[in-house]
């Protein structure tokens, strides 16, 4: 079986002089799942946009199904059976699932009216044929991200795609949603589909891919059968150096409690208890990690602690001051940093520049302003230093955040949050969507903050991350703290699993594990 897609010497140079692809050569074999991995800004997404007709290469050739092609736009690629699911989902939130699925190919009756019955028939047939269960009549805005991901795939399949490109499809999925997605991808492969899988998550690459191409600095470094490479080898080929996967040493000096949560409860507008009477502390000089399947109250807890949501009852204290009813700015003035779960919704203003995003919480303070006038020269130099220190791939601080890769957007958020000398860092999915080298950098920065006596509260769906950097681990299930592990050196995913799934609960056990 030969390649369905061949890329020959693909070169892409943007108008600002950035060379994104430097002569890339890849063959994608038909009916395989082919992973493409690389650091943030390595050129992966640009390459996919070229295949899909959203970008034009300066040089090189593309052969699809044995024929050289020159797609001028994505519609031409779609017509030839290529579909792409972007890193940031491209759904219309106010429309229903069915309406999103047929958007652009809407059946019409009497020349002007949407054929509602035909829409339902088409979408029901697609769901049945491909084994995807989605609520066709619900609005997209009311659905979890895992369901939205499946809708994006159905949008591609209903257009009869033979080659499907998935750009960071698991970046915002829970482990359970990822398992569902992977089952769907394997089923599609059995049906003769070819899948290009872009990801930073090396464990997932090993789990799902038949072949792997590693891109570094705009060049293809190696293409190999996935079974012939382990995670460490892939990581080192990606970044060009050895990566440390070991757990960080436990802290030596732990200080007094800096964050205290007492009897906190949150009941939402649908009268569902999302947080149920929880209490815990985070001390100076320690990293307390929350383990748990997403959707068990972690999001609501973080939003309460950062002023984005009001608790129903109970209190939260920072440095012995009650912050329960303070605004986000008032809480931030207590030297609380917040790396948010969703960088695009709560982390950045995507159409603003990097420097505008960096100073959004400090523009009114000296030395960023002189009275009512911003000191742009200082801001420019300050941002340039952060771009260098945090390895953000951008032309300058004036670059719009929307022009960056997802991982580099995350670095902008991390740079802002760690640069204003906080005393408490609330890190919610801090390494989501960034490459293994950048992940190591963030972990080192959080460790350094811990060692300087800063309190760190980590919330992560990545159990490897929780286990690697936490000094103490709490497990959340169904809005409650069901377990606490004070010594993390010997804790494994297998030991945490029963608590995360609600099978075990230290509060109801006769003998507490610790």
N, C-alpha and C positions, 0 to 999 in steps of 0.2 A: 504494500500500500504506500503510495508516494505522498509527497507533501500537498496539502490543500492550499497552503500559502507559503510563498518564498519571498523573503526580503533580501535584496541584493544591494549592498553598499549604500544604505540609506543615510543621507546627510540632511540635517535640519539646522538652519541658522536663523534665529529670530532677528527682526529689524534692529533691536538694540545691541546686536553683536553677540548674544549668547549662543554658543554652539551646543544644542541639546543632544543631537545624534551625530556621531563621528564615523560614519561608514559601517553601519550595523548590518550583519548578515545572519539571518535565522531562517530555518525551515521548520514549518509547523506540520507535522504528520497528520493525515486525515484520521478522524475518529480517536483522537488522543486528548488528554487533558495536559496542556503544556503550560508550566508555570514560568513566569518571568519575574525575577527578583533583582533588587538593587537598592542602593541607598536613596534617600530623599533627593530628588533633583538629578538622579542618574540618567533620566531621559526615557523612562518607561511609559509614562502617560502620554508624552509627546509622540512616541512611536505608535502607540495605539490610536491616537487621533489621526495620524497620517494614514494608517490602515483604513480607518473609518471615514476618511474624506473630510475631516474637520480641519486638518492642517495639510499643507503642501510641502513636500520635500524639495530641497534645493538640488539634490542629486540622488541617483539610485533608481532601482526598478522594483516593482511589486508584481508578482505573478500569483494569480488566484485561479485555482482549478485549471492550471496549465496555461492560462492566458494572461498576457501582460495587461495590467489595468491602470487607469489614471482617474481615480474618483475625484470629481470636482467638489462634491459635497456629500454629506451623510446619506441623503436620499438615494444617490446612485449606489452607495455601498449597500444600503438596505435592500434595494431592488435586486442586487446580486446575491443576497442571502447572507449578509454580514450584519450582525447586531452587536451593539455595545451598551453595557451597563456601567455608567460613570461612577466615580468614587463618591460624589455627592449626588444623591438620587434626583432624577429629573421628572418628578411627578407633579401634577397640578393638585394641590391639597384640597381645593374646594370641590373638585369633581369626584364622582364615584369611582370605585375600582373599575367597573365595566367601561365607563367613559374614558378613563385613563388608558385602558388597554387598547382601545380602538382609535385613540387620538391620532388624527392625520389620515386615517383610512375609514372614516365614518360612513356607514351605509346610509343612503338618503332615499326618501320616498317623495314622490310628487315633485322632485327636483329641488326642493328647498328644506324639507323637514327631516330631522333625524329619525331613522327607522328603529325605534326603541326595541321592538320585538326582535328584530334582526340582530341588534347589538347584544341582547341577552343570549340569543341562540349561539352567536359566534363565541362569546366569552365563556359560556357554559361548556361548549364543545371543547375549547382549548383547555379549560381546567380539568375536564374529564380525561382528555387525551393524554395530558402530561402529568396527571396525578397531583396537581396543585390545588389545595383547598384555600380559597380566599372569599371573603364576603363581598360579592359583586355589587350589592346595592349600598354599601357603606361608603362614606366619604373617606378619602385617603388620610386626611388630617386627623381622623379619629383612630387610626390603626398604629400598632407598634411597628418599629423599624424592620423587624424580621419579616413581617407580612408585606411591608412595602417593597422589600428586596425581591420577594417572590412575584409581586406585581410587575416589577421591572423586567424580570425574566420572562413572564408571560407576554409582556408587550413585545419582546423580541421574538418569541416563539410564534405568536399569532401572525407574524409577518413572514413565517416560514424560513427563519434563519438556519443556515447550515453551520456557520462559524460564529461563536458567541464569545465576545470579549468581556471579561469581568475585571474591572479596575478596583482593587481593594474591597471586594464584596463583603468581607467579614469584619471590617474595621469597627462597625458599631453594632455587631451582633453578639448576643450572649453565646456561651458554649453550646447550649441546647439548640439555639437557632442555627448555629453554624453546622451542627450535626444534620439538621433537617435540610439545609442548603446542600451539603455534600451528598446526601442521599439523592437529592434531586439531580445534581450534576452527574452522578454515576448513572442514574436512570437515563438521562439525556444522552450520555455517551453510548449506552447500549442501543439507543435509537438511531445511532449514526451521526450524532452531532460532534463537532470539534470545539474544544473550549480552550481559550487563552485565559489563564488565571494569574492576575497580578496581585502580589501580596508581600507584606513584610514579615508575616508570621511563619517562621521556618518550620515549626512543628506541623502546621497545616499544609504547607507545601509538600512535606514528606508524606503526609497522610493522603493527599488527594491527587498529586501530580504523577504522570507517567514520565515526563521529561522536564528538565529545568534548564533555562537559560539565565545566566548571571550577567548583568550589565553593570559596569563601573565607569563613571565619568564619561558617559555617552558612547561607550564601546561595549560590544559583546565579548566577554572574557572567556566563557566556556558554555557549551551546551552538552548535557550529559543525561543519561537515564537517571531518574530520581533515586532509584535503589542503589546507585553507585556512589552517592554522596550522603554524608551525614550532616546534621545541623551545624556542627562546628565548622566543617569544611566549607559549607555554603556561606556561613557568616564571614569567614576569613577571606573568601574570594570576593564577597560583596564589598568589604571595606579595605581590603589590602593589608590587614594586620590581624593579630590574634585578639579574640574577644574573651573577656572574663565572664564565665557563666556561674562562677561560684557565689554562694551566699556571702553577703558582707558581714564582717565581724560584729558581734553584739556591742552595744555602747558600754563605755567604761563608767561614765558619770551621768546619772539620771537625776534631774532636779525635781522641783516641786511641780504639782499639777498646774498647767496653764489653761487648758480647756476642761471644763466640767459640764457634763450633761446630767441633769437630775429629773427623773420621772417624766421624760419627754413623751408626749403623745400627739399624734396628728391624725385627724379624721377628715377625709376629703369631702368634696361637695356632694358625692354620691353616698355619703354616710358609711364609707368603707374605712376601717382603721388600717392605715398604712404604717404607722409607728406606734408601738404599744408599750408605753411606760418603760422606756429604756433609760439606763444610767451608766455612765462610764467616764473615765478621765484620760487625758493625754498629757504626759509630763514633759517638761523641758528636757531635751537631749534624748528623746526616744522617737521611734517611728511606730505608731500603732496602725496596723493594717486591718481593714474590714474585708473579710472573705464572705462570699455569698453569691448565689445566682442573682443576676440583675433582676430588678423588679420586686425585691423584698424589703423596700423601704430606704435603700441607700440614697436614691436621688432626692427623696423628700427630706431626709436627714440633712444632707449637704445644703439644700436650698434653705432650710430653716437656719442652719448655722451661719449662712452667708447673707441672710436678710432677704432672700428672694421669695420666701414663703413664711407664713405665720403659723406657729405651733398652736394646737388646740389647748394643750395644757403642759405644765412642766416648765423647766428653765434651762438655759445654757449660759455659762459664765466664761468669760475670757479674762484671765488675770484677776479673778474674783469680782469682775464687773458683769452685771446682768446684761446680756446682749439680745435677749429673746425677742424684744420688740423694736430693735434698732434697724435703721435702713442699711442697705449695702455699703454706702459711703461711711456711715458712722461706724460700722463694724470694721471696715478697712482702716479707719483712723486708729483702731485699736491694734494696728500692725498685724492684721490677718490677711494673708495671701490666699487666693483661690484659683486653682487650675480647674476650669469647669469640665464637666463630662462631655458636653457638646460644644466644640470650639467655634463652630460656625454660628450657633444660636446665641451663646452667652460669652464667647471668648474674644471675638474680634468684630470690627466693622469692616467687612470684606472689601468695600470700595474705597476705604481710607488707606493712607500710606502706612508703611511699617512704623515710621516715627510717630504718626498720629495715634496709632494703636498702642505704642509703647508709653506715651505720655498721657493717655486718656484718664488715668487716675491721679496724675501729679502735675498737670499743666498749670494749675493755679498756685503752685508752690515755688519758692526759690530753690534752685537756680534756674528753673525752667521758664519762669516769667519774671519780668521786671515791672512790678505793679500790675497794670492791666495789659501789658504788651508781652507777648511770647518772645523768648530769646531763642530764635530759630538756629542761630549759629551753635549755641550750646547744645540744643536738642539734636542737631545734625551730628555733632561729634559724639554725643552720648549714645545715640542710636548706632552709629558706626562701630563703636566699641562693643556694643551688645551683639551686633551682627557677627563680629569677629569672634567674640568669646563663646557664642552659642552655635557657631558654625551654620548660620542661616544663609542659604544660597540665594542671594539677591544682588542686583546691580548696585543698589544704594538704599538708604532709608526712605527715599521718596517713592520707591516701588510700591504700587498698590498690593495689598495683601492678596487680592483676588488673582494676582499673577503668579503666586507661589504655589508649589505643590502642597498637598495636604500635610505632609510631615513637616515642611518648613513653616507652615501656618502654626502648627503646634509648637514649634520652637519659638516663634514670636510670643505666644502666650506664656510659655515657660520663662522666657527671658524677662518679660515684664513682671511676672509674679515673683521671681526670685531676686530681682534687682533692687527692690525698694526696702531691703533689710527688714523683712517681716520677723515676728516672734512666733507666729503660728502659720504653718503652711497646710492648707486643706487641698490635697492633691487628689482630684477625682479623675481616674483614668489618665494619668499624666503622660503615658507613653503610647496612647492609642494612635495608631496610624503612622508611627515613626519607625525608622529602620533600626536594625539591631545595634549599629554603632551609636546612633543618637540615643537609643534607649539606655545604653551603658553610661553615656554622658549624664543623662537625667538622673539615673540611679546614684551616680557618684556625687552629683550636686545635692541630692536629698540627704545622702550620707554626710556630706560636708556640713550641711545646714544642721543636721542632728548633732554632729560633733561640736558645733559652735554653741550648743545649748538651745537651739530652736526646737519647738514642738512640731512634729509632723504627723498629720492624720491622713492616711492613705486609703483610698477606696479604689479597688481595681477588680475587674472581671477576670484578669489574668492571674491565675493562682501561682504561676511561676514567679511573677513579680512580687506578689504578696509574700511568698516564702523567701524570696531572695533578700528583701531589704527590711522586712518588719522586725522590730524588737519584741513586739507583743502582737498577738492576733486575736481579734474578736470575730465571731461568726454571726451573721444576721440571717434569720429565716422568718418569713411572714411578719416582718416588722418588729421582731424581738431579737435581743442578744441571747443566743442559745448556747454559746460557748466562749470561753476565754482561755487562751494558751499563753502562759507567761514565759515559757521557755520554748523558743521557736527552733532551736538547733536540730531537734529530732522529729519535728512535725513534718508530715508528708501530705500530699494531696489525698492519698487514700484515707488518712486519719481525719482530714477535714470533711471529706465527702459526705459521710452520714449526717453530720450536723448541717451542712449546706442544704441537704435534701429533706431535712426535718425528721429524719429517722431517729436521731439522737438529740438529746437536750440536757445539758449539764444541770439546768435548774430543776429538772425532774428526775435526775439520777440520784441514786443513793450514795454513790461515791464520785466526787468531782475529779475530772481529769485536769491535769495542769502540767 
